[in-house]
Amino acid sequence: MAKNIDPVCGMKVSDASFTSNYGGKTYYFCCGHCKQTFDQNPIKYTR
C-alpha cells in the first residue's frame, strides 16, 4: 500500500528505493529521474 506521494510527479510511492532529505524531512520518489529533478531544485517541490 502506497504511503507517500512523489513531490515531482504526484505518483503514490510505496517503495523507498529513491529518497532525498531536505529541511529535516524525507521525500520519496517513484524513480531516479524524479529524485534528480527534486535534488536540482528542492524549493520548487516543497512549497
ZAMI-335173 format. One record per residue: x, y, z of N, C-alpha, C, CB in turn. Coordinates in nm, 4 decimals, always signed. Glycine has a CB too. Example, Ala and Ser with C-alpha at 12.3 -4.5 7.8 and 13.67 -1.06 7.14 Angstrom:
<atoms>
> neast/nnorth/nup/caeast/canorth/caup/ceast/cnorth/cup/cbeast/cbnorth/cbup
> +1.3190/-0.5690/+0.7800/+1.2300/-0.4500/+0.7800/+1.3200/-0.3300/+0.7800/+1.1308/-0.4473/+0.9046
> +1.2850/-0.2250/+0.7080/+1.3670/-0.1060/+0.7140/+1.2900/+0.0030/+0.7870/+1.4084/-0.0598/+0.5725
</atoms>
This chain:
<atoms>
> neast/nnorth/nup/caeast/canorth/caup/ceast/cnorth/cup/cbeast/cbnorth/cbup
> +0.0840/-0.1185/+0.0000/+0.0000/+0.0000/+0.0000/+0.0889/+0.1254/+0.0000/-0.0957/-0.0005/+0.1227
> +0.0631/+0.2164/-0.0897/+0.1416/+0.3389/-0.1013/+0.1113/+0.4340/+0.0142/+0.1137/+0.4077/-0.2355
> +0.2173/+0.4848/+0.0750/+0.2012/+0.5760/+0.1869/+0.2512/+0.7167/+0.1560/+0.2731/+0.5220/+0.3070
> +0.3327/+0.7298/+0.0534/+0.3945/+0.8578/+0.0235/+0.3608/+0.9021/-0.1182/+0.5457/+0.8497/+0.0419
> +0.3729/+1.0318/-0.1408/+0.3475/+1.0893/-0.2724/+0.4777/+1.1500/-0.3245/+0.2335/+1.1967/-0.2663
> +0.5155/+1.1127/-0.4452/+0.6326/+1.1710/-0.5114/+0.6018/+1.3192/-0.5345/+0.6665/+1.0964/-0.6481
> +0.6823/+1.4112/-0.4771/+0.6515/+1.5536/-0.4907/+0.6726/+1.6087/-0.6319/+0.7353/+1.6318/-0.3949
> +0.7425/+1.5352/-0.7165/+0.7700/+1.5824/-0.8524/+0.6558/+1.5465/-0.9470/+0.9017/+1.5230/-0.9040
> +0.6166/+1.4182/-0.9485/+0.5152/+1.3742/-1.0452/+0.3786/+1.3466/-0.9822/+0.5632/+1.2500/-1.1157
> +0.3724/+1.3384/-0.8486/+0.2456/+1.3150/-0.7808/+0.2058/+1.1688/-0.7680/+0.1392/+1.3870/-0.8519
> +0.2921/+1.0786/-0.8131/+0.2618/+0.9356/-0.8073/+0.2680/+0.8854/-0.6626/+0.3601/+0.8559/-0.8962
> +0.1801/+0.7925/-0.6290/+0.1853/+0.7271/-0.4986/+0.3060/+0.6341/-0.4973/+0.0530/+0.6487/-0.4684
> +0.3829/+0.6393/-0.3877/+0.5072/+0.5634/-0.3779/+0.5032/+0.4739/-0.2549/+0.6293/+0.6581/-0.3722
> +0.5255/+0.3445/-0.2753/+0.5304/+0.2524/-0.1622/+0.6719/+0.2015/-0.1385/+0.4358/+0.1351/-0.1851
> +0.7572/+0.2093/-0.2387/+0.8947/+0.1614/-0.2287/+0.9863/+0.2781/-0.1951/+0.9394/+0.0926/-0.3602
> +1.0793/+0.2568/-0.1054/+1.1697/+0.3640/-0.0631/+1.3048/+0.3558/-0.1330/+1.1895/+0.3594/+0.0874
> +1.3088/+0.3084/-0.2563/+1.4347/+0.2966/-0.3291/+1.4981/+0.4320/-0.3566/+1.4126/+0.2233/-0.4592
> +1.4163/+0.5335/-0.3797/+1.4670/+0.6661/-0.4131/+1.4170/+0.7656/-0.3096/+1.4235/+0.7085/-0.5562
> +1.5090/+0.8204/-0.2312/+1.4731/+0.9174/-0.1283/+1.5715/+1.0335/-0.1279/+1.4690/+0.8507/+0.0099
> +1.5265/+1.1459/-0.0769/+1.6113/+1.2625/-0.0524/+1.5667/+1.3252/+0.0780/+1.6040/+1.3656/-0.1703
> +1.6617/+1.3815/+0.1489/+1.6310/+1.4542/+0.2714/+1.6476/+1.6024/+0.2444/+1.7218/+1.4084/+0.3890
> +1.5479/+1.6792/+0.2866/+1.5538/+1.8242/+0.2691/+1.4740/+1.8899/+0.3808/+1.4992/+1.8668/+0.1292
> +1.5338/+1.9862/+0.4462/+1.4642/+2.0587/+0.5521/+1.4209/+1.9705/+0.6674/+1.3450/+2.1274/+0.4958
> +1.4968/+1.8655/+0.6950/+1.4639/+1.7761/+0.8052/+1.3542/+1.6756/+0.7743/+1.4238/+1.8559/+0.9224
> +1.3139/+1.6658/+0.6492/+1.2083/+1.5735/+0.6077/+1.2603/+1.4821/+0.4972/+1.0828/+1.6510/+0.5596
> +1.2112/+1.3589/+0.4952/+1.2475/+1.2646/+0.3899/+1.1396/+1.2646/+0.2830/+1.2678/+1.1222/+0.4473
> +1.1821/+1.2767/+0.1580/+1.0917/+1.2749/+0.0428/+1.1168/+1.1475/-0.0361/+1.1116/+1.4012/-0.0474
> +1.0104/+1.0877/-0.0881/+1.0162/+0.9604/-0.1587/+0.9799/+0.9803/-0.3052/+0.9223/+0.8574/-0.0933
> +1.0469/+0.9043/-0.3930/+1.0298/+0.9224/-0.5367/+1.0047/+0.7900/-0.6066/+1.1517/+0.9902/-0.5965
> +0.9334/+0.7984/-0.7188/+0.8994/+0.6786/-0.7953/+1.0177/+0.6282/-0.8774/+0.7814/+0.7069/-0.8869
> +1.1110/+0.7178/-0.9118/+1.2243/+0.6794/-0.9963/+1.3411/+0.7747/-0.9750/+1.1833/+0.6776/-1.1448
> +1.4552/+0.7372/-1.0277/+1.5750/+0.8187/-1.0161/+1.5619/+0.9538/-1.0838/+1.6914/+0.7456/-1.0735
> +1.4861/+0.9585/-1.1924/+1.4686/+1.0854/-1.2640/+1.3956/+1.1878/-1.1764/+1.3906/+1.0626/-1.3956
> +1.2904/+1.1454/-1.1091/+1.2173/+1.2374/-1.0210/+1.3055/+1.2813/-0.9040/+1.0880/+1.1708/-0.9683
> +1.3846/+1.1905/-0.8498/+1.4762/+1.2260/-0.7413/+1.5775/+1.3293/-0.7884/+1.5484/+1.1011/-0.6884
> +1.6345/+1.3084/-0.9049/+1.7332/+1.4013/-0.9601/+1.6702/+1.5389/-0.9851/+1.7926/+1.3450/-1.0912
> +1.5492/+1.5398/-1.0380/+1.4781/+1.6652/-1.0631/+1.4567/+1.7405/-0.9322/+1.3426/+1.6384/-1.1325
> +1.4139/+1.6698/-0.8286/+1.3933/+1.7295/-0.6966/+1.5245/+1.7836/-0.6404/+1.3326/+1.6266/-0.5998
> +1.6303/+1.7038/-0.6478/+1.7595/+1.7432/-0.5915/+1.8157/+1.8692/-0.6575/+1.8591/+1.6292/-0.6059
> +1.7820/+1.8926/-0.7824/+1.8306/+2.0111/-0.8528/+1.7601/+2.1386/-0.8072/+1.8124/+1.9934/-1.0023
> +1.6372/+2.1275/-0.7561/+1.5615/+2.2453/-0.7132/+1.4557/+2.2063/-0.6094/+1.4946/+2.3139/-0.8348
> +1.4981/+2.1664/-0.4888/+1.4012/+2.1183/-0.3895/+1.3000/+2.2233/-0.3446/+1.4741/+2.0673/-0.2696
> +1.3366/+2.3495/-0.3467/+1.2432/+2.4540/-0.3035/+1.1176/+2.4545/-0.3906/+1.3112/+2.5922/-0.3080
> +1.1342/+2.4290/-0.5184/+1.0206/+2.4269/-0.6120/+0.9163/+2.3228/-0.5718/+1.0698/+2.3985/-0.7545
> +0.9605/+2.2112/-0.5134/+0.8704/+2.0993/-0.4831/+0.8299/+2.0908/-0.3359/+0.9355/+1.9702/-0.5236
> +0.8779/+2.1833/-0.2533/+0.8447/+2.1768/-0.1107/+0.7632/+2.2959/-0.0635/+0.9707/+2.1672/-0.0289
> +0.7132/+2.3759/-0.1527/+0.6306/+2.4916/-0.1151/+0.4897/+2.4491/-0.0860/+0.6311/+2.5971/-0.2249
</atoms>
